[in-house]
Amino acid sequence: MPADEGRHPSPTLDRVLNSTQAPVAHPQATPETPRLDAFTSAASAGPLLWAHLAEGRLEIRGGVTPAGAVSDEIGKLFVAALREHFGDAASAVAEREWQLNQNARRLLQARTVRQAVACAESALSLLLAQSCLVQIEFSAVMLGWRFRRVAEGLGLDPATLGIERRQALDEALAPDFRLPPPADADALAERVRTLLSQVPH
């Protein structure tokens, strides 16, 4: 893959800060974590992003040159926003690909923000597709192969279950698929096993 300046944040970025822009001290009370849209909006304002503490709140700003007191938490805040928006699994892909971490840093490149968000979006789409496939595999109504395997392991013939019973089983599993992906096939198999054991056949 060709070298990309935005992919490997330069350690010299912090040198943009002058002596009047020393990092602010961490507030005693943890400020509200900025949401992801604060980062994407700031990324459109200029090539650099930084966190500015104003009235007890950390604000994400973007531009060419940092202005005002700059916090060293921009990296930590961005990772937290990614995880909140996309979930841990999808965020982890972007964090690994774009070398993001929660170490102290004062500046973040706008290009890194855009690329990391796009990466997390792609990862989430893939994870959702995988979870959808797992849901089909566990579907009692569709007699998915994972469902059949669990039922047969309990000595049951899946085909003998009435459609209403199978619909009820799928409805009982539905909340498990509303959780952030990826779907845990082992946990779902145990859930199906428990449900089949609890109802009359």
C-alpha positions in Angstrom: 0.0 0.0 0.0 1.5 3.4 -0.9 2.6 5.6 1.9 0.0 7.9 3.2 0.8 10.8 5.4 -2.7 10.8 6.9 -2.4 7.1 7.7 0.7 7.5 9.8 0.2 10.6 11.9 3.4 12.6 12.0 5.0 13.1 15.5 5.9 16.6 14.4 2.3 17.7 14.3 2.4 18.8 17.9 5.2 21.3 16.9 2.5 23.4 15.3 1.6 24.4 18.8 3.4 27.5 20.0 4.4 28.4 23.6 1.1 30.2 24.2 -0.8 27.0 23.3 0.3 24.7 26.0 -2.0 21.8 26.7 -4.6 22.5 29.3 -4.7 20.5 32.5 -7.2 17.7 32.7 -10.4 18.9 34.4 -11.4 17.3 37.7 -14.8 16.3 36.3 -14.7 14.4 33.1 -16.3 16.5 30.3 -19.0 15.1 28.1 -17.4 13.1 25.3 -18.0 14.7 21.9 -20.0 12.7 19.4 -18.6 11.5 16.1 -20.4 14.3 14.1 -18.3 16.8 16.0 -15.2 15.3 14.5 -16.5 15.0 11.0 -17.7 18.6 11.0 -14.4 19.8 12.3 -12.6 17.7 9.7 -14.3 19.8 7.0 -13.0 23.0 8.5 -9.3 22.4 7.9 -6.4 19.9 7.9 -6.0 19.7 11.6 -8.3 18.9 14.6 -7.8 19.6 18.2 -9.7 19.6 21.5 -10.4 22.9 23.2 -11.7 23.1 26.8 -14.3 25.8 27.0 -16.5 26.3 30.1 -15.8 22.8 31.4 -16.5 21.1 28.0 -14.1 19.8 25.4 -15.0 21.1 22.0 -13.6 19.7 18.8 -12.3 22.3 16.4 -10.7 22.2 13.0 -8.5 24.5 10.9 -5.0 25.2 9.8 -3.5 26.3 13.1 -4.7 25.5 16.6 -6.1 28.4 18.5 -6.5 28.8 22.3 -5.6 26.3 24.9 -5.3 22.8 23.4 -6.0 19.6 25.3 -3.9 16.4 24.7 -7.0 14.2 24.6 -8.0 14.5 20.9 -6.9 10.9 20.2 -8.7 9.4 23.2 -11.8 11.4 22.4 -11.9 10.3 18.7 -11.5 6.6 19.6 -14.3 6.9 22.2 -16.5 8.6 19.6 -15.8 5.8 17.1 -16.6 3.1 19.6 -19.8 4.8 20.7 -21.0 5.3 17.1 -19.9 2.0 15.4 -19.5 -0.4 18.3 -16.3 -2.0 19.6 -15.8 -4.5 16.8 -16.1 -2.1 13.8 -14.2 0.6 15.6 -11.4 -1.9 16.3 -10.9 -2.4 12.6 -10.5 1.3 12.0 -8.3 1.7 15.0 -5.9 -1.0 13.8 -5.9 0.1 10.2 -5.2 3.8 11.0 -3.1 3.2 14.0 -5.4 5.0 16.4 -5.0 4.7 20.2 -5.9 6.5 23.4 -2.4 7.9 24.0 -2.0 11.6 24.7 -1.9 13.7 21.6 -2.8 17.3 20.8 -3.5 17.2 17.1 -5.3 14.8 14.7 -5.3 15.0 10.9 -8.6 15.6 9.3 -7.7 13.1 6.6 -7.2 10.4 9.3 -10.6 11.2 10.7 -12.3 10.8 7.3 -10.5 7.6 6.4 -11.1 6.1 9.8 -14.8 6.8 9.7 -15.1 5.3 6.2 -13.2 2.3 7.4 -15.4 1.8 10.4 -18.5 2.2 8.2 -17.3 -0.5 5.9 -16.4 -2.8 8.8 -19.9 -2.3 10.4 -21.6 -3.0 7.1 -19.7 -6.3 6.8 -20.4 -7.2 10.4 -24.1 -6.5 10.0 -24.2 -8.7 6.8 -22.5 -11.5 8.7 -25.0 -11.2 11.6 -27.9 -11.3 9.1 -26.5 -14.5 7.7 -26.1 -16.0 11.2 -29.8 -15.0 12.0 -30.9 -16.9 8.9 -28.8 -19.9 10.0 -30.5 -19.9 13.4 -34.0 -19.2 12.1 -36.5 -21.8 13.2 -39.0 -20.6 10.6 -36.5 -21.1 7.8 -35.1 -24.3 9.4 -31.6 -22.8 9.2 -28.8 -25.3 9.5 -27.6 -24.0 12.9 -31.1 -24.3 14.3 -31.5 -27.8 13.0 -28.2 -28.9 14.5 -29.2 -27.6 17.9 -32.6 -29.2 17.7 -31.2 -32.5 16.5 -28.7 -32.4 19.3 -31.6 -32.4 21.8 -33.1 -35.4 20.0 -35.8 -33.3 18.3 -37.0 -33.4 14.7 -37.1 -29.7 13.6 -39.7 -30.5 11.0 -42.2 -31.6 13.6 -42.3 -28.2 15.3 -45.4 -26.2 14.4 -45.0 -22.9 12.5 -46.3 -20.9 15.4 -43.8 -22.5 17.8 -41.0 -21.8 15.3 -42.2 -18.2 14.9 -42.1 -17.8 18.6 -38.5 -19.1 18.8 -37.4 -16.6 16.1 -39.1 -13.8 18.0 -37.4 -14.8 21.2 -34.0 -14.6 19.4 -34.7 -11.3 17.7 -33.3 -9.1 20.5 -30.0 -11.0 20.3 -29.6 -9.7 16.8 -30.3 -6.1 17.8 -27.1 -6.1 19.8 -23.9 -4.6 18.2 -22.4 -7.1 15.8 -20.8 -9.5 15.4 -23.3 -12.2 16.4 -21.9 -14.8 18.8 -22.9 -18.1 17.3 -21.9 -20.1 20.3 -24.0 -17.9 22.7 -26.9 -18.1 20.2 -26.7 -21.9 20.0 -26.9 -22.1 23.8 -29.9 -19.7 23.8 -31.7 -21.8 21.2 -30.9 -24.9 23.3 -32.3 -23.3 26.4 -35.5 -22.1 24.6 -36.1 -25.6 23.1 -35.6 -27.2 26.5 -38.1 -24.9 28.1 -41.1 -25.3 25.8 -43.3 -28.4 25.3 -42.9 -30.3 22.0 
